[in-house]
Amino acid sequence: YFLAFARIIHYKKYPMIARAFKELGLPLKIVGSGPDERVLKKEAAGASNIEIFPFTRTDQDLRDIIRGARATIVPQLEDFGLSTVESIACGTPVIGYNRGGTAEIVRDKVNGLLFEDQTEEGLVNAVREFENMRFDPNTVADTAKSYSVESFRNKFMGIVESAFKVN
């Protein structure tokens, strides 16, 4: 299955994801809740390949769902892209819109696939292209190490130490 997870709100493009997967007929799991749930459920109505889960009970449940996915779908423009980093940290590649934070995090054809056309057709074409690709979960997960707490701490301390160096 493919996965989309985040707050269900208009800019996350969930209705577009549902329409694309209705056309593709591929299994899709959506995990999240938010003000646009009703719109999403209406768009996904009648599609037996789409499952919607309003929440997960634990962080481990979500990690298990992410690890079980073929890819996480991220078609929205994000400043950063927490779901993108969470996905690759679990070894699951991302099919994402080639703008904003997602474009900075996803290394095209290393830990995911980027697409240019932020439309239903653009997403359908990206998923079809992805179907012919293979990703190593360990390689994908390795690309998330630069976002770890340890990496952040080391970079931060390096900046602090260089600011206090006496010449």
Steps between C-alpha positions, in 0.01 A plus 500: 500500500587864462463739793406859572513619859463844652232739613209492256487862393446660159861575403607137560315406177320191636208521256750506214678196646168314529402580139843390373481168685142442388636525145806285574306235694802443723461453876527822703489552876434848635579568865395827655219722611409861455243748377484361144422136591146529364627627164756217485244231587266632232780491243605146600142364512459181300873435469565162662875550455507801737497460879476798735617478860422801719793444739754251627517397862876533541804635319610138454171421322568783257861387445374148422252639247773713340743205481233288334435751222655491156526881507363803677311748283587868564347716223473822699735796533658480845737738677682201648317168466494302822312208343768487229779467757299253711440286194860484383617442859285185493660393170192583293557711188294809422317601185498876545439835341828652384468824696564624853623279779418177320729596213779570748458167683428256219800398293335408173530128429704442822235534771201580285365649182424867441236625258446844348130519414295550818184354347315171511655409163848592625455278805362210294798521265745511792344193665513313169867589461566396859343160435802411283756609759657321796638658817716346772340580838841528670624750242177699533526504882866605487400820320301610807797492736576867437164580669573303819521659846869409516573666165309813602685514834840460333430771242361736763795449734741555210338837432508596868865394539609689189319813625700492825843426352759756594738590222 
